[in-house]
């Protein structure tokens, strides 16, 4: 029987470096690299709806669109890959829903978690690497061109960042906070040390 692969997620506020670090770790351990939203053909359409310049979804509609992407992503990419014995590294996962739509938008984290459970059939990341950078540094990294969520006010960003810390504190067996300040190689070394210590 083939051993199940590891499921690793990178989380964090905008411009925390998670996309870069997810790519580097995936390459180092030979994992399938994916992302939420947008890891499937359907997900790419959902991502355009969520982050583009089209109609702005209501808060509940936003949460449901993320859930739809996650359900398709779990069924089409995550579960089959893990079952085949390969590792999966994803740029964002359910933690973003709880931090952004829950702590950021003020929706019920408990209701959102029930939605996560339905969308994922209980398949959650084994390890979540929360890359943290100060909000003012993230703002500089973002620069001028921003998607809809990147353009949110600083107060929203603070609520999301605080939410990530609360989530990590409530589930320390799954979440690990990694300092995202420094050059790419320095942060990658911290991520690798975290992964080595976890596995």
DRENROMI-539969 format. One record per residue (C-alpha): residue number from 0; residue in three letters; z, y, x. Coordinates in steps of 0.02 Angstrom, whole numbers, plus 50000, padded with zeros to 5 digits. Each point is the difference from the previous one (the first is absolute). Layout:
DRENROMI-539969
<atom seq="NUM" type="ALA" Z="Z" Y="Y" X="X"/>
...
END
This chain:
DRENROMI-539969
<atom seq="0" type="UNK" Z="50000" Y="50000" X="50000"/>
<atom seq="1" type="UNK" Z="49950" Y="50171" X="50068"/>
<atom seq="2" type="UNK" Z="50145" Y="50118" X="50036"/>
<atom seq="3" type="UNK" Z="49998" Y="50160" X="49899"/>
<atom seq="4" type="UNK" Z="49952" Y="50156" X="50097"/>
<atom seq="5" type="UNK" Z="50108" Y="50154" X="50021"/>
<atom seq="6" type="UNK" Z="49977" Y="50147" X="49880"/>
<atom seq="7" type="UNK" Z="50039" Y="50166" X="50087"/>
<atom seq="8" type="UNK" Z="49988" Y="50174" X="49923"/>
<atom seq="9" type="UNK" Z="50003" Y="50172" X="50079"/>
<atom seq="10" type="UNK" Z="50077" Y="50140" X="49897"/>
<atom seq="11" type="UNK" Z="50038" Y="50184" X="50025"/>
<atom seq="12" type="UNK" Z="49964" Y="50176" X="49945"/>
<atom seq="13" type="UNK" Z="49826" Y="50071" X="50033"/>
<atom seq="14" type="UNK" Z="49942" Y="50011" X="50181"/>
<atom seq="15" type="UNK" Z="50141" Y="49889" X="50062"/>
<atom seq="16" type="UNK" Z="49877" Y="49897" X="50103"/>
<atom seq="17" type="UNK" Z="50012" Y="49845" X="49893"/>
<atom seq="18" type="UNK" Z="49811" Y="49972" X="49984"/>
<atom seq="19" type="UNK" Z="49979" Y="50003" X="50189"/>
<atom seq="20" type="UNK" Z="50151" Y="49889" X="50032"/>
<atom seq="21" type="UNK" Z="49949" Y="49877" X="49865"/>
<atom seq="22" type="UNK" Z="49830" Y="49983" X="50082"/>
<atom seq="23" type="UNK" Z="50076" Y="49975" X="50172"/>
<atom seq="24" type="UNK" Z="50125" Y="49868" X="49945"/>
<atom seq="25" type="UNK" Z="49870" Y="49907" X="49897"/>
<atom seq="26" type="UNK" Z="49885" Y="49991" X="50151"/>
<atom seq="27" type="UNK" Z="50141" Y="49941" X="50113"/>
<atom seq="28" type="UNK" Z="50057" Y="49857" X="49888"/>
<atom seq="29" type="UNK" Z="49829" Y="49955" X="49929"/>
<atom seq="30" type="UNK" Z="50044" Y="50052" X="49823"/>
<atom seq="31" type="UNK" Z="49889" Y="50052" X="49856"/>
<atom seq="32" type="UNK" Z="50014" Y="50190" X="49986"/>
<atom seq="33" type="UNK" Z="49997" Y="50075" X="49826"/>
<atom seq="34" type="UNK" Z="50069" Y="50146" X="49902"/>
<atom seq="35" type="UNK" Z="50066" Y="50060" X="49832"/>
<atom seq="36" type="UNK" Z="49917" Y="50074" X="49908"/>
<atom seq="37" type="UNK" Z="49824" Y="49950" X="50048"/>
<atom seq="38" type="UNK" Z="50009" Y="49826" X="50075"/>
<atom seq="39" type="UNK" Z="49875" Y="49928" X="49877"/>
<atom seq="40" type="UNK" Z="49839" Y="50059" X="49917"/>
<atom seq="41" type="UNK" Z="50096" Y="50040" X="49842"/>
<atom seq="42" type="UNK" Z="50136" Y="50080" X="50104"/>
<atom seq="43" type="UNK" Z="49877" Y="50118" X="50082"/>
<atom seq="44" type="UNK" Z="49951" Y="50066" X="49829"/>
<atom seq="45" type="UNK" Z="50183" Y="50018" X="49952"/>
<atom seq="46" type="UNK" Z="50035" Y="50090" X="50164"/>
<atom seq="47" type="UNK" Z="49863" Y="50126" X="49963"/>
<atom seq="48" type="UNK" Z="50076" Y="50030" X="49829"/>
<atom seq="49" type="UNK" Z="50174" Y="50023" X="50071"/>
<atom seq="50" type="UNK" Z="49965" Y="50105" X="50153"/>
<atom seq="51" type="UNK" Z="49836" Y="50087" X="49962"/>
<atom seq="52" type="UNK" Z="49964" Y="50163" X="49913"/>
<atom seq="53" type="UNK" Z="49968" Y="49926" X="49827"/>
<atom seq="54" type="UNK" Z="50115" Y="50007" X="49848"/>
<atom seq="55" type="UNK" Z="50184" Y="50000" X="50049"/>
<atom seq="56" type="UNK" Z="50090" Y="49848" X="49925"/>
<atom seq="57" type="UNK" Z="50166" Y="50022" X="49913"/>
<atom seq="58" type="UNK" Z="50151" Y="49931" X="50092"/>
<atom seq="59" type="UNK" Z="50002" Y="49837" X="49901"/>
<atom seq="60" type="UNK" Z="49812" Y="49980" X="50014"/>
<atom seq="61" type="UNK" Z="50014" Y="50027" X="50187"/>
<atom seq="62" type="UNK" Z="50129" Y="49860" X="50015"/>
<atom seq="63" type="UNK" Z="49893" Y="49883" X="49895"/>
<atom seq="64" type="UNK" Z="49845" Y="50034" X="50104"/>
<atom seq="65" type="UNK" Z="50095" Y="49958" X="50159"/>
<atom seq="66" type="UNK" Z="50063" Y="49841" X="49914"/>
<atom seq="67" type="UNK" Z="49823" Y="49950" X="49952"/>
<atom seq="68" type="UNK" Z="49944" Y="50021" X="50180"/>
<atom seq="69" type="UNK" Z="50150" Y="49899" X="50061"/>
<atom seq="70" type="UNK" Z="49967" Y="49857" X="49877"/>
<atom seq="71" type="UNK" Z="49819" Y="49985" X="50055"/>
<atom seq="72" type="UNK" Z="50051" Y="50015" X="50183"/>
<atom seq="73" type="UNK" Z="50131" Y="49863" X="49985"/>
<atom seq="74" type="UNK" Z="49883" Y="49879" X="49911"/>
<atom seq="75" type="UNK" Z="49845" Y="50035" X="50103"/>
<atom seq="76" type="UNK" Z="50065" Y="50033" X="50176"/>
<atom seq="77" type="UNK" Z="50186" Y="49973" X="50030"/>
<atom seq="78" type="UNK" Z="50040" Y="49835" X="49916"/>
<atom seq="79" type="UNK" Z="49845" Y="49902" X="50056"/>
<atom seq="80" type="UNK" Z="50019" Y="50062" X="50179"/>
<atom seq="81" type="UNK" Z="50184" Y="49954" X="50011"/>
<atom seq="82" type="UNK" Z="49966" Y="49831" X="49920"/>
<atom seq="83" type="UNK" Z="49868" Y="49967" X="50133"/>
<atom seq="84" type="UNK" Z="50132" Y="50026" X="50134"/>
<atom seq="85" type="UNK" Z="49940" Y="50170" X="50060"/>
<atom seq="86" type="UNK" Z="50104" Y="50158" X="50018"/>
<atom seq="87" type="UNK" Z="49969" Y="50154" X="49894"/>
<atom seq="88" type="UNK" Z="50037" Y="50179" X="50056"/>
<atom seq="89" type="UNK" Z="49985" Y="50132" X="49865"/>
<atom seq="90" type="UNK" Z="49999" Y="50189" X="50011"/>
<atom seq="91" type="UNK" Z="50119" Y="50036" X="49855"/>
<atom seq="92" type="UNK" Z="50072" Y="49882" X="49870"/>
<atom seq="93" type="UNK" Z="50124" Y="50006" X="49856"/>
<atom seq="94" type="UNK" Z="50120" Y="50112" X="50097"/>
<atom seq="95" type="UNK" Z="49881" Y="50144" X="49975"/>
<atom seq="96" type="UNK" Z="50005" Y="49977" X="49812"/>
<atom seq="97" type="UNK" Z="50190" Y="50005" X="49999"/>
<atom seq="98" type="UNK" Z="50008" Y="50148" X="50120"/>
<atom seq="99" type="UNK" Z="49856" Y="50106" X="49931"/>
<atom seq="100" type="UNK" Z="49999" Y="49962" X="49814"/>
<atom seq="101" type="UNK" Z="50186" Y="49959" X="49991"/>
<atom seq="102" type="UNK" Z="50094" Y="50118" X="50114"/>
<atom seq="103" type="UNK" Z="49858" Y="50127" X="50014"/>
<atom seq="104" type="UNK" Z="49946" Y="50010" X="49818"/>
<atom seq="105" type="UNK" Z="50169" Y="49958" X="49925"/>
<atom seq="106" type="UNK" Z="49948" Y="49841" X="49911"/>
<atom seq="107" type="UNK" Z="50118" Y="49853" X="49977"/>
<atom seq="108" type="UNK" Z="50003" Y="49897" X="50160"/>
<atom seq="109" type="UNK" Z="50059" Y="49850" X="49899"/>
<atom seq="110" type="UNK" Z="49851" Y="50011" X="49882"/>
<atom seq="111" type="UNK" Z="49881" Y="50025" X="50145"/>
<atom seq="112" type="UNK" Z="50073" Y="49848" X="50089"/>
<atom seq="113" type="UNK" Z="49969" Y="49896" X="49843"/>
<atom seq="114" type="UNK" Z="49819" Y="50060" X="50007"/>
<atom seq="115" type="UNK" Z="49992" Y="49952" X="50184"/>
<atom seq="116" type="UNK" Z="50066" Y="49826" X="49962"/>
<atom seq="117" type="UNK" Z="49867" Y="49977" X="49865"/>
<atom seq="118" type="UNK" Z="49859" Y="50064" X="50111"/>
<atom seq="119" type="UNK" Z="50047" Y="49895" X="50151"/>
<atom seq="120" type="UNK" Z="50064" Y="49842" X="49913"/>
<atom seq="121" type="UNK" Z="50149" Y="50018" X="50116"/>
<atom seq="122" type="UNK" Z="49898" Y="50002" X="50161"/>
<atom seq="123" type="UNK" Z="50081" Y="50141" X="50100"/>
<atom seq="124" type="UNK" Z="49989" Y="50043" X="50185"/>
<atom seq="125" type="UNK" Z="50114" Y="49899" X="50113"/>
<atom seq="126" type="UNK" Z="50020" Y="50150" X="50115"/>
<atom seq="127" type="UNK" Z="49979" Y="50184" X="49960"/>
<atom seq="128" type="UNK" Z="49986" Y="50120" X="50147"/>
<atom seq="129" type="UNK" Z="50049" Y="50175" X="49945"/>
<atom seq="130" type="UNK" Z="49926" Y="50124" X="50124"/>
<atom seq="131" type="UNK" Z="50096" Y="50162" X="49990"/>
<atom seq="132" type="UNK" Z="49951" Y="50172" X="50062"/>
<atom seq="133" type="UNK" Z="50075" Y="50169" X="49954"/>
<atom seq="134" type="UNK" Z="49911" Y="50084" X="49855"/>
<atom seq="135" type="UNK" Z="49952" Y="50152" X="50102"/>
<atom seq="136" type="UNK" Z="49917" Y="49889" X="50131"/>
<atom seq="137" type="UNK" Z="49908" Y="49904" X="49863"/>
<atom seq="138" type="UNK" Z="49938" Y="50166" X="49929"/>
<atom seq="139" type="UNK" Z="49926" Y="50050" X="50168"/>
<atom seq="140" type="UNK" Z="49918" Y="49829" X="50020"/>
<atom seq="141" type="UNK" Z="49921" Y="50011" X="49827"/>
<atom seq="142" type="UNK" Z="49905" Y="50159" X="50039"/>
<atom seq="143" type="UNK" Z="49891" Y="50084" X="49870"/>
<atom seq="144" type="UNK" Z="49905" Y="49867" X="49904"/>
<atom seq="145" type="UNK" Z="50117" Y="49901" X="49886"/>
<atom seq="146" type="UNK" Z="49986" Y="49881" X="49855"/>
<atom seq="147" type="UNK" Z="50095" Y="50026" X="49838"/>
<atom seq="148" type="UNK" Z="50164" Y="49921" X="50058"/>
<atom seq="149" type="UNK" Z="49992" Y="50079" X="50172"/>
<atom seq="150" type="UNK" Z="49987" Y="50170" X="49914"/>
<atom seq="151" type="UNK" Z="50166" Y="49981" X="49907"/>
<atom seq="152" type="UNK" Z="50136" Y="50129" X="50031"/>
<atom seq="153" type="UNK" Z="50127" Y="49978" X="50139"/>
<atom seq="154" type="UNK" Z="50137" Y="49963" X="49873"/>
<atom seq="155" type="UNK" Z="49903" Y="49849" X="49939"/>
<atom seq="156" type="UNK" Z="49981" Y="49940" X="50179"/>
<atom seq="157" type="UNK" Z="50187" Y="50016" X="50029"/>
<atom seq="158" type="UNK" Z="50039" Y="49898" X="49844"/>
<atom seq="159" type="UNK" Z="49877" Y="49865" X="50055"/>
<atom seq="160" type="UNK" Z="50069" Y="49994" X="50177"/>
<atom seq="161" type="UNK" Z="50178" Y="49990" X="49933"/>
<atom seq="162" type="UNK" Z="49943" Y="49863" X="49881"/>
<atom seq="163" type="UNK" Z="49930" Y="49897" X="50142"/>
<atom seq="164" type="UNK" Z="50166" Y="50011" X="50090"/>
<atom seq="165" type="UNK" Z="50093" Y="49944" X="49844"/>
<atom seq="166" type="UNK" Z="49884" Y="49852" X="49978"/>
<atom seq="167" type="UNK" Z="50021" Y="49949" X="50182"/>
<atom seq="168" type="UNK" Z="50188" Y="50015" X="49988"/>
<atom seq="169" type="UNK" Z="50007" Y="49893" X="49842"/>
<atom seq="170" type="UNK" Z="49897" Y="49856" X="50075"/>
<atom seq="171" type="UNK" Z="50034" Y="49993" X="50188"/>
<atom seq="172" type="UNK" Z="49940" Y="49820" X="50015"/>
<atom seq="173" type="UNK" Z="49824" Y="50055" X="49953"/>
<atom seq="174" type="UNK" Z="49989" Y="50182" X="50058"/>
<atom seq="175" type="UNK" Z="50010" Y="50066" X="50178"/>
<atom seq="176" type="UNK" Z="49991" Y="50186" X="50043"/>
<atom seq="177" type="UNK" Z="49898" Y="50042" X="50155"/>
<atom seq="178" type="UNK" Z="49992" Y="50172" X="50079"/>
<atom seq="179" type="UNK" Z="49821" Y="50061" X="49981"/>
<atom seq="180" type="UNK" Z="50017" Y="50147" X="50120"/>
<atom seq="181" type="UNK" Z="49907" Y="49985" X="50165"/>
<atom seq="182" type="UNK" Z="49830" Y="49945" X="50059"/>
<atom seq="183" type="UNK" Z="49911" Y="49851" X="49923"/>
<atom seq="184" type="UNK" Z="50046" Y="49880" X="50140"/>
<atom seq="185" type="UNK" Z="50185" Y="50045" X="49995"/>
<atom seq="186" type="UNK" Z="50009" Y="49973" X="49813"/>
<atom seq="187" type="UNK" Z="49900" Y="49838" X="50015"/>
<atom seq="188" type="UNK" Z="50127" Y="49936" X="50126"/>
<atom seq="189" type="UNK" Z="50140" Y="50035" X="49877"/>
<atom seq="190" type="UNK" Z="49905" Y="49913" X="49861"/>
<atom seq="191" type="UNK" Z="49967" Y="49848" X="50109"/>
<atom seq="192" type="UNK" Z="50184" Y="49990" X="50050"/>
<atom seq="193" type="UNK" Z="50044" Y="50006" X="49815"/>
<atom seq="194" type="UNK" Z="49878" Y="49862" X="49959"/>
<atom seq="195" type="UNK" Z="50057" Y="49891" X="50144"/>
<atom seq="196" type="UNK" Z="50181" Y="50021" X="49949"/>
<atom seq="197" type="UNK" Z="49961" Y="49960" X="49819"/>
<atom seq="198" type="UNK" Z="49896" Y="49844" X="50022"/>
END
